[in-house]
Structures are given as structure tokens and as C-alpha cells.
Amino acid sequence: MVMSSQRQPTPSVPDSEIRFRLLFENSMDAILLTSPDGRVFDANSSACSILWRTRAQIIAGGRDGVLDASDPALAFAIEERHRTGRFHGELTAQRPDGSRFPLEVSSAIFPDAAGNEFTCLIIRDISTRKRDEAERERLVTELTDALAKIKTLTGLLPICASCKKIRDEEGKWTDIELYVRERTKADFTHGICPECATRLYPEHYKKKA
């Protein structure tokens, strides 16, 4: 048997720009290619989906068209990135309908081959996470408030064997109803048990029998 000496063709390896474009377009996070002065040069499909804008609208609007300029955190983020070359934190974005929502943003400054400075923004919509955190905080607050309102009686309570008054912490004898009412959220509603009713009103219960 004669073996073929021909090799199977090897697929060509994509160059760096093609690899970047594949990563850029398939990222689940929004990615913006920007400049330090706020211009936007490119936006991926996830950015369009999160920001409710087309690529052309994002580029035309620039940074101020995407991020809420009234958010005090934005000025801090720009200063931090200028000082250290990068920033990671939470900012507020705005959509065309005026609604605002929280973002987790990572940004860095980098030079191109010619030494020109560019920046990138990697953006993640954290609206759901913030709502979940707020709901957890609300539940914790409600539980804390409820526990603060609950008063319990523990330990041995000295009670009179005859009148059933309780001796309090100061040594005073207090009616059991008042003692419990002052130390718990419980209250009393009055009735009469069958044994006491028979003892106190024997004539009534004899006729009934």
C-alpha cells in the first residue's frame, strides 16, 4: 500500500484583529471603545441591547449620551481612571426614555501602536442584582424591627401562691396581668372557666344541668 505524502491543509489562524472582533461581538457584557475625552468609536451588540440604542446612536451620543452626567460617581470615576489608568465600580446609565439604571463598569486607558490613548468600557447591567439586594435589606430591616418589638419572659418568676401576684425586679408585688402586659406584647381578654363558673354560680349551673 502506498501512503500519500500529501498533508491535509491546515486552517489558517485568524489574525489579532479578527480575534478581537470575535471577542468584541460575542461578549455578553457591553463593550465600548472610547477615548479619554468621552468620544465613543465602537459599541458591540450587547451594548446596544443594554442601552436600548443602535451602534450609530451610541457613537453619536458619546459618553454623556450613555452615562448619567448628574451621577456624582461619574466625576470620581473619570478622575480615578486619569490618576491610576483604570477604574472599576458602579455608575448610573440612562436610556432614551429617560430611565436610569445601575451599571458595573470596568475601564482602562491604553495606547495604540502610534501612542494615541484609547479607553474601553466593559459594562454590566446590575439592575436585577440591586433590586435583590434592596429586597434583602428590606426583609432584614423588617425582621430586626420585629425582633426589637418582641419581649419575652425567661427564668423563674416569683409568684404568690394565694393571690397570684408576681414579685418584680425591684421587689414589688404586681398583678400578673399588669406584669405580663408591661413586659410582652401580649394582652388579656377575660372569660370564666367551667370550674369557676360552677363554683361561683351553682344555682345557674344546676338549672342548666
MIDOSE-1310 file (N, C-alpha, C; in nm, 2 decimals, decimal comma, always signed):
residues 209
mvms	+0,09/-0,12/+0,00/+0,00/+0,00/+0,00/+0,09/+0,12/+0,00; +0,06/+0,21/-0,09/+0,13/+0,34/-0,10/+0,07/+0,44/-0,02; +0,15/+0,50/+0,08/+0,09/+0,61/+0,17/+0,11/+0,74/+0,10; +0,01/+0,82/+0,10/+0,02/+0,95/+0,04/+0,11/+1,04/+0,13
sqrq	+0,19/+1,11/+0,06/+0,28/+1,20/+0,14/+0,23/+1,34/+0,15; +0,10/+1,36/+0,09/+0,04/+1,49/+0,09/-0,02/+1,52/+0,23; +0,00/+1,64/+0,28/-0,06/+1,68/+0,41/-0,19/+1,74/+0,39; -0,28/+1,72/+0,49/-0,41/+1,79/+0,48/-0,39/+1,94/+0,51
ptps	-0,46/+2,02/+0,44/-0,45/+2,17/+0,46/-0,48/+2,21/+0,60; -0,40/+2,29/+0,66/-0,42/+2,34/+0,80/-0,50/+2,47/+0,79; -0,61/+2,48/+0,87/-0,68/+2,60/+0,87/-0,60/+2,72/+0,91; -0,62/+2,83/+0,85/-0,54/+2,95/+0,88/-0,58/+3,00/+1,01
vpds	-0,49/+3,05/+1,09/-0,52/+3,11/+1,22/-0,56/+3,26/+1,20; -0,68/+3,29/+1,26/-0,72/+3,43/+1,25/-0,62/+3,53/+1,30; -0,60/+3,64/+1,24/-0,51/+3,74/+1,29/-0,57/+3,81/+1,41; -0,49/+3,90/+1,47/-0,53/+3,96/+1,60/-0,66/+4,04/+1,59
eirf	-0,67/+4,11/+1,47/-0,79/+4,19/+1,46/-0,92/+4,11/+1,45; -0,91/+4,00/+1,38/-1,02/+3,91/+1,37/-1,06/+3,85/+1,50; -0,95/+3,81/+1,58/-0,98/+3,75/+1,71/-1,04/+3,86/+1,80; -0,99/+3,98/+1,79/-1,05/+4,09/+1,87/-1,20/+4,11/+1,84
rllf	-1,23/+4,11/+1,71/-1,37/+4,13/+1,66/-1,46/+4,02/+1,71; -1,41/+3,89/+1,71/-1,49/+3,78/+1,75/-1,52/+3,80/+1,90; -1,42/+3,83/+1,98/-1,44/+3,86/+2,12/-1,53/+3,97/+2,15; -1,51/+4,08/+2,08/-1,59/+4,20/+2,09/-1,74/+4,18/+2,07
ensm	-1,77/+4,11/+1,96/-1,91/+4,10/+1,92/-1,98/+3,99/+2,00; -1,90/+3,89/+2,05/-1,97/+3,78/+2,12/-1,97/+3,79/+2,27; -1,92/+3,90/+2,32/-1,92/+3,92/+2,47/-2,06/+3,94/+2,52; -2,09/+3,88/+2,63/-2,22/+3,90/+2,69/-2,23/+4,04/+2,77
dail	-2,11/+4,09/+2,80/-2,11/+4,23/+2,86/-2,10/+4,33/+2,75; -2,15/+4,45/+2,78/-2,14/+4,56/+2,68/-1,99/+4,61/+2,68; -1,94/+4,64/+2,56/-1,81/+4,69/+2,55/-1,81/+4,81/+2,46; -1,75/+4,92/+2,51/-1,74/+5,04/+2,43/-1,59/+5,07/+2,41
ltsp	-1,55/+5,10/+2,29/-1,42/+5,15/+2,26/-1,43/+5,31/+2,26; -1,36/+5,37/+2,35/-1,37/+5,52/+2,37/-1,24/+5,59/+2,37; -1,25/+5,72/+2,40/-1,13/+5,79/+2,42/-1,14/+5,86/+2,56; -1,03/+5,91/+2,62/-1,04/+5,97/+2,75/-1,13/+6,09/+2,75
dgrv	-1,15/+6,16/+2,64/-1,23/+6,28/+2,64/-1,38/+6,25/+2,63; -1,42/+6,12/+2,62/-1,56/+6,08/+2,62/-1,62/+6,04/+2,48; -1,54/+6,05/+2,37/-1,59/+6,01/+2,24/-1,60/+5,85/+2,24; -1,70/+5,81/+2,17/-1,72/+5,66/+2,15/-1,69/+5,63/+2,00
fdan	-1,60/+5,53/+1,98/-1,57/+5,49/+1,85/-1,64/+5,36/+1,80; -1,67/+5,27/+1,90/-1,74/+5,15/+1,86/-1,82/+5,10/+1,98; -1,92/+5,02/+1,95/-2,00/+4,95/+2,06/-2,04/+4,82/+2,01; -2,04/+4,72/+2,09/-2,08/+4,58/+2,05/-2,23/+4,57/+2,06
ssac	-2,28/+4,45/+2,02/-2,43/+4,43/+2,02/-2,48/+4,42/+2,16; -2,41/+4,37/+2,26/-2,46/+4,37/+2,40/-2,48/+4,51/+2,45; -2,39/+4,61/+2,41/-2,41/+4,75/+2,45/-2,54/+4,80/+2,39; -2,56/+4,77/+2,27/-2,69/+4,82/+2,20/-2,81/+4,76/+2,28
silw	-2,80/+4,64/+2,32/-2,91/+4,57/+2,39/-2,93/+4,63/+2,52; -2,83/+4,65/+2,60/-2,84/+4,71/+2,74/-2,88/+4,85/+2,74; -2,83/+4,93/+2,64/-2,85/+5,08/+2,64/-2,97/+5,12/+2,56; -3,04/+5,02/+2,49/-3,15/+5,05/+2,40/-3,12/+5,15/+2,29
rtra	-3,00/+5,14/+2,23/-2,96/+5,23/+2,13/-2,89/+5,15/+2,02; -2,89/+5,20/+1,90/-2,81/+5,14/+1,79/-2,67/+5,18/+1,81; -2,58/+5,11/+1,74/-2,44/+5,14/+1,74/-2,41/+5,29/+1,70; -2,48/+5,33/+1,59/-2,47/+5,47/+1,55/-2,51/+5,57/+1,65
qiia	-2,62/+5,54/+1,72/-2,67/+5,63/+1,83/-2,57/+5,64/+1,94; -2,51/+5,53/+1,98/-2,42/+5,53/+2,09/-2,29/+5,61/+2,05; -2,24/+5,59/+1,93/-2,13/+5,66/+1,89/-2,16/+5,81/+1,88; -2,28/+5,85/+1,83/-2,31/+5,99/+1,81/-2,33/+6,06/+1,95
ggrd	-2,38/+5,98/+2,05/-2,41/+6,04/+2,18/-2,29/+6,06/+2,27; -2,19/+5,97/+2,24/-2,07/+5,97/+2,32/-2,10/+5,93/+2,47; -2,00/+5,95/+2,55/-2,01/+5,91/+2,69/-2,13/+5,98/+2,76; -2,15/+6,11/+2,74/-2,26/+6,18/+2,80/-2,39/+6,13/+2,76
gvld	-2,40/+6,07/+2,64/-2,53/+6,01/+2,60/-2,56/+5,88/+2,66; -2,46/+5,82/+2,72/-2,48/+5,68/+2,78/-2,49/+5,69/+2,93; -2,39/+5,76/+2,99/-2,38/+5,77/+3,14/-2,45/+5,89/+3,19; -2,51/+5,88/+3,31/-2,58/+5,99/+3,37/-2,48/+6,09/+3,42
asdp	-2,47/+6,21/+3,35/-2,38/+6,31/+3,39/-2,40/+6,37/+3,53; -2,53/+6,35/+3,58/-2,56/+6,41/+3,71/-2,52/+6,31/+3,83; -2,47/+6,19/+3,79/-2,42/+6,10/+3,89/-2,29/+6,14/+3,95; -2,28/+6,18/+4,08/-2,15/+6,22/+4,13/-2,04/+6,12/+4,12
alaf	-2,08/+5,99/+4,11/-1,97/+5,89/+4,09/-1,90/+5,90/+3,96; -1,96/+5,96/+3,86/-1,90/+5,97/+3,73/-1,77/+6,05/+3,73; -1,78/+6,17/+3,79/-1,66/+6,25/+3,80/-1,55/+6,18/+3,88; -1,59/+6,11/+3,99/-1,49/+6,04/+4,06/-1,42/+5,93/+3,97
aiee	-1,51/+5,86/+3,89/-1,46/+5,75/+3,81/-1,36/+5,81/+3,71; -1,39/+5,92/+3,64/-1,30/+5,98/+3,54/-1,17/+6,02/+3,61; -1,18/+6,08/+3,73/-1,06/+6,13/+3,79/-0,97/+6,01/+3,84; -1,04/+5,90/+3,88/-0,96/+5,78/+3,93/-0,89/+5,71/+3,81
rhrt	-0,96/+5,71/+3,69/-0,90/+5,65/+3,58/-0,79/+5,73/+3,52; -0,80/+5,87/+3,53/-0,70/+5,95/+3,48/-0,57/+5,94/+3,57; -0,60/+5,92/+3,70/-0,49/+5,91/+3,80/-0,42/+5,78/+3,80; -0,49/+5,67/+3,79/-0,43/+5,54/+3,80/-0,43/+5,46/+3,67
grfh	-0,51/+5,51/+3,57/-0,51/+5,44/+3,44/-0,63/+5,34/+3,43; -0,70/+5,32/+3,54/-0,81/+5,23/+3,54/-0,92/+5,26/+3,64; -1,04/+5,21/+3,62/-1,15/+5,23/+3,72/-1,24/+5,11/+3,72; -1,28/+5,07/+3,84/-1,39/+4,96/+3,85/-1,48/+5,01/+3,96
gelt	-1,61/+5,01/+3,92/-1,71/+5,05/+4,02/-1,85/+5,06/+3,96; -1,94/+5,12/+4,03/-2,08/+5,13/+3,99/-2,11/+5,27/+3,94; -2,17/+5,28/+3,83/-2,22/+5,41/+3,77/-2,36/+5,40/+3,73; -2,42/+5,51/+3,69/-2,56/+5,51/+3,65/-2,57/+5,54/+3,50
aqrp	-2,65/+5,47/+3,43/-2,67/+5,49/+3,29/-2,81/+5,54/+3,26; -2,83/+5,60/+3,14/-2,96/+5,65/+3,11/-3,00/+5,59/+2,97; -3,13/+5,56/+2,96/-3,18/+5,51/+2,83/-3,25/+5,62/+2,76; -3,29/+5,60/+2,63/-3,35/+5,71/+2,55/-3,48/+5,76/+2,62
dgsr	-3,55/+5,67/+2,69/-3,68/+5,71/+2,75/-3,66/+5,79/+2,88; -3,53/+5,81/+2,92/-3,51/+5,89/+3,04/-3,49/+5,80/+3,16; -3,52/+5,68/+3,16/-3,50/+5,59/+3,27/-3,35/+5,57/+3,30; -3,32/+5,55/+3,43/-3,18/+5,53/+3,48/-3,17/+5,40/+3,54
fple	-3,05/+5,34/+3,53/-3,03/+5,21/+3,59/-2,89/+5,19/+3,62; -2,85/+5,11/+3,72/-2,72/+5,09/+3,77/-2,63/+5,00/+3,68; -2,51/+5,04/+3,67/-2,41/+4,96/+3,59/-2,29/+4,93/+3,68; -2,23/+4,81/+3,65/-2,10/+4,78/+3,70/-2,00/+4,81/+3,58
vssa	-1,91/+4,90/+3,60/-1,82/+4,94/+3,49/-1,67/+4,91/+3,52; -1,60/+4,86/+3,43/-1,46/+4,85/+3,43/-1,40/+4,93/+3,31; -1,30/+5,01/+3,34/-1,25/+5,10/+3,23/-1,10/+5,11/+3,25; -1,03/+5,11/+3,14/-0,88/+5,13/+3,14/-0,84/+5,21/+3,03
ifpd	-0,72/+5,28/+3,04/-0,66/+5,36/+2,94/-0,54/+5,28/+2,88; -0,53/+5,28/+2,75/-0,42/+5,21/+2,68/-0,39/+5,28/+2,55; -0,26/+5,27/+2,51/-0,21/+5,33/+2,39/-0,22/+5,24/+2,27; -0,24/+5,30/+2,15/-0,23/+5,21/+2,03/-0,08/+5,21/+1,98
aagn	-0,06/+5,15/+1,87/+0,08/+5,14/+1,82/+0,14/+5,28/+1,79; +0,06/+5,38/+1,76/+0,12/+5,51/+1,74/+0,13/+5,60/+1,86; +0,09/+5,54/+1,98/+0,10/+5,62/+2,10/-0,03/+5,69/+2,14; -0,13/+5,68/+2,06/-0,26/+5,75/+2,09/-0,33/+5,68/+2,20
eftc	-0,39/+5,76/+2,29/-0,46/+5,70/+2,41/-0,60/+5,66/+2,37; -0,64/+5,54/+2,41/-0,78/+5,50/+2,40/-0,83/+5,45/+2,53; -0,95/+5,43/+2,55/-1,01/+5,37/+2,67/-1,11/+5,27/+2,62; -1,14/+5,18/+2,71/-1,25/+5,08/+2,69/-1,34/+5,08/+2,81
liir	-1,47/+5,06/+2,79/-1,56/+5,05/+2,90/-1,63/+4,91/+2,88; -1,61/+4,83/+2,99/-1,68/+4,70/+2,99/-1,80/+4,72/+3,09; -1,92/+4,70/+3,04/-2,04/+4,74/+3,12/-2,13/+4,62/+3,15; -2,18/+4,61/+3,27/-2,28/+4,51/+3,30/-2,40/+4,57/+3,37
dist	-2,52/+4,54/+3,32/-2,64/+4,59/+3,39/-2,66/+4,51/+3,52; -2,67/+4,58/+3,63/-2,68/+4,52/+3,76/-2,82/+4,55/+3,82; -2,91/+4,59/+3,74/-3,05/+4,63/+3,79/-3,11/+4,52/+3,88; -3,11/+4,39/+3,83/-3,17/+4,28/+3,90/-3,09/+4,26/+4,03
rkrd	-2,96/+4,26/+4,03/-2,88/+4,24/+4,15/-2,91/+4,34/+4,25; -2,93/+4,47/+4,21/-2,95/+4,58/+4,31/-3,09/+4,57/+4,36; -3,19/+4,52/+4,28/-3,33/+4,50/+4,33/-3,33/+4,39/+4,44; -3,25/+4,28/+4,41/-3,25/+4,17/+4,50/-3,18/+4,22/+4,63
eaer	-3,08/+4,30/+4,62/-3,01/+4,35/+4,74/-3,10/+4,44/+4,82; -3,18/+4,52/+4,76/-3,27/+4,61/+4,82/-3,38/+4,53/+4,89; -3,43/+4,42/+4,83/-3,53/+4,34/+4,89/-3,48/+4,27/+5,01; -3,35/+4,22/+5,00/-3,29/+4,16/+5,12/-3,28/+4,25/+5,24
erlv	-3,23/+4,38/+5,20/-3,22/+4,48/+5,31/-3,35/+4,51/+5,37; -3,46/+4,52/+5,29/-3,59/+4,54/+5,34/-3,64/+4,43/+5,44; -3,61/+4,31/+5,40/-3,65/+4,20/+5,48/-3,57/+4,19/+5,61; -3,44/+4,22/+5,60/-3,36/+4,22/+5,72/-3,41/+4,33/+5,82
telt	-3,44/+4,45/+5,76/-3,49/+4,56/+5,85/-3,62/+4,53/+5,91; -3,71/+4,47/+5,84/-3,84/+4,43/+5,90/-3,82/+4,33/+6,01; -3,73/+4,23/+5,98/-3,71/+4,13/+6,08/-3,64/+4,19/+6,21; -3,55/+4,28/+6,19/-3,48/+4,34/+6,30/-3,58/+4,42/+6,38
dala	-3,67/+4,50/+6,31/-3,77/+4,58/+6,38/-3,86/+4,48/+6,46; -3,90/+4,37/+6,40/-3,99/+4,28/+6,46/-3,93/+4,22/+6,59; -3,80/+4,18/+6,58/-3,73/+4,12/+6,69/-3,72/+4,22/+6,80; -3,70/+4,35/+6,77/-3,68/+4,46/+6,87/-3,81/+4,48/+6,95
kikt	-3,92/+4,45/+6,88/-4,05/+4,47/+6,94/-4,10/+4,35/+7,03; -4,03/+4,24/+7,01/-4,07/+4,12/+7,08/-4,00/+4,12/+7,22; -4,08/+4,10/+7,32/-4,03/+4,09/+7,46/-4,07/+3,95/+7,51; -3,97/+3,89/+7,57/-4,00/+3,76/+7,63/-3,97/+3,75/+7,78
ltgl	-4,04/+3,66/+7,84/-4,02/+3,63/+7,98/-3,94/+3,51/+8,00; -3,83/+3,51/+8,07/-3,75/+3,39/+8,09/-3,71/+3,38/+8,23; -3,66/+3,26/+8,27/-3,62/+3,24/+8,41/-3,74/+3,21/+8,50; -3,71/+3,21/+8,63/-3,81/+3,18/+8,73/-3,88/+3,31/+8,78
lpic	-4,01/+3,30/+8,78/-4,09/+3,42/+8,83/-4,15/+3,39/+8,96; -4,11/+3,47/+9,07/-4,17/+3,45/+9,20/-4,31/+3,49/+9,20; -4,41/+3,40/+9,23/-4,55/+3,43/+9,22/-4,61/+3,39/+9,35; -4,70/+3,47/+9,40/-4,77/+3,45/+9,52/-4,87/+3,32/+9,51
asck	-4,86/+3,23/+9,60/-4,94/+3,11/+9,59/-5,09/+3,14/+9,61; -5,11/+3,25/+9,67/-5,25/+3,28/+9,71/-5,32/+3,38/+9,61; -5,26/+3,50/+9,60/-5,33/+3,60/+9,51/-5,27/+3,60/+9,37; -5,16/+3,53/+9,34/-5,10/+3,51/+9,21/-5,03/+3,64/+9,16
kird	-5,00/+3,73/+9,25/-4,92/+3,85/+9,21/-4,77/+3,80/+9,19; -4,70/+3,88/+9,11/-4,56/+3,84/+9,08/-4,47/+3,95/+9,14; -4,36/+3,91/+9,20/-4,26/+4,00/+9,25/-4,17/+4,04/+9,14; -4,16/+4,17/+9,11/-4,08/+4,22/+9,00/-3,93/+4,24/+9,04
eegk	-3,85/+4,29/+8,95/-3,71/+4,31/+8,98/-3,68/+4,40/+9,10; -3,77/+4,49/+9,13/-3,75/+4,59/+9,24/-3,81/+4,53/+9,37; -3,86/+4,41/+9,36/-3,92/+4,36/+9,49/-4,06/+4,39/+9,51; -4,13/+4,46/+9,42/-4,27/+4,50/+9,43/-4,36/+4,39/+9,38
wtdi	-4,47/+4,37/+9,44/-4,57/+4,27/+9,40/-4,67/+4,33/+9,31; -4,67/+4,27/+9,18/-4,76/+4,33/+9,08/-4,86/+4,23/+9,03; -4,98/+4,28/+9,00/-5,08/+4,19/+8,94/-5,02/+4,12/+8,82; -5,05/+3,99/+8,80/-4,99/+3,91/+8,69/-5,03/+3,97/+8,56
elyv	-5,15/+4,02/+8,54/-5,19/+4,08/+8,41/-5,10/+4,20/+8,38; -5,08/+4,29/+8,47/-5,00/+4,41/+8,45/-4,86/+4,37/+8,42; -4,81/+4,27/+8,50/-4,67/+4,23/+8,48/-4,64/+4,18/+8,34; -4,73/+4,09/+8,29/-4,71/+4,04/+8,16/-4,73/+4,14/+8,05
rert	-4,83/+4,23/+8,07/-4,86/+4,33/+7,97/-4,75/+4,43/+7,95; -4,68/+4,47/+8,06/-4,57/+4,56/+8,06/-4,44/+4,50/+8,00; -4,43/+4,37/+8,00/-4,30/+4,31/+7,96/-4,32/+4,23/+7,83; -4,43/+4,22/+7,77/-4,45/+4,15/+7,65/-4,55/+4,23/+7,56
kadf	-4,58/+4,17/+7,44/-4,68/+4,23/+7,35/-4,81/+4,16/+7,38; -4,82/+4,07/+7,47/-4,94/+4,00/+7,50/-5,04/+4,09/+7,58; -5,17/+4,07/+7,56/-5,27/+4,13/+7,64/-5,37/+4,03/+7,68; -5,47/+4,07/+7,76/-5,56/+3,97/+7,81/-5,71/+4,00/+7,77
thgi	-5,78/+3,90/+7,75/-5,93/+3,91/+7,73/-5,99/+3,81/+7,83; -6,09/+3,86/+7,90/-6,14/+3,79/+8,02/-6,26/+3,70/+7,98; -6,26/+3,59/+8,04/-6,38/+3,50/+8,04/-6,38/+3,42/+8,17; -6,45/+3,31/+8,18/-6,46/+3,23/+8,30/-6,46/+3,08/+8,26
cpec	-6,38/+3,01/+8,33/-6,37/+2,86/+8,30/-6,48/+2,79/+8,36; -6,52/+2,67/+8,32/-6,63/+2,60/+8,37/-6,62/+2,57/+8,52; -6,50/+2,53/+8,57/-6,49/+2,50/+8,71/-6,52/+2,62/+8,80; -6,47/+2,74/+8,76/-6,50/+2,86/+8,84/-6,65/+2,90/+8,82
atrl	-6,70/+2,88/+8,70/-6,84/+2,92/+8,68/-6,93/+2,83/+8,77; -6,90/+2,70/+8,78/-6,98/+2,61/+8,86/-6,97/+2,65/+9,01; -6,85/+2,69/+9,05/-6,83/+2,73/+9,19/-6,89/+2,86/+9,23; -6,89/+2,96/+9,13/-6,94/+3,09/+9,16/-7,09/+3,10/+9,14
ypeh	-7,14/+3,03/+9,04/-7,28/+3,04/+9,01/-7,34/+2,90/+9,01; -7,35/+2,84/+9,13/-7,40/+2,70/+9,13/-7,55/+2,69/+9,10; -7,63/+2,79/+9,13/-7,77/+2,79/+9,10/-7,79/+2,78/+8,95; -7,72/+2,87/+8,88/-7,74/+2,88/+8,74/-7,70/+2,74/+8,67
ykkk	-7,59/+2,68/+8,72/-7,54/+2,56/+8,65/-7,63/+2,44/+8,69; -7,69/+2,44/+8,81/-7,78/+2,34/+8,85/-7,90/+2,33/+8,76; -7,96/+2,46/+8,74/-8,08/+2,46/+8,65/-8,04/+2,42/+8,51; -7,92/+2,45/+8,46/-7,88/+2,42/+8,33/-7,86/+2,27/+8,31
a	-7,82/+2,20/+8,42/-7,80/+2,06/+8,42/-7,93/+1,99/+8,42
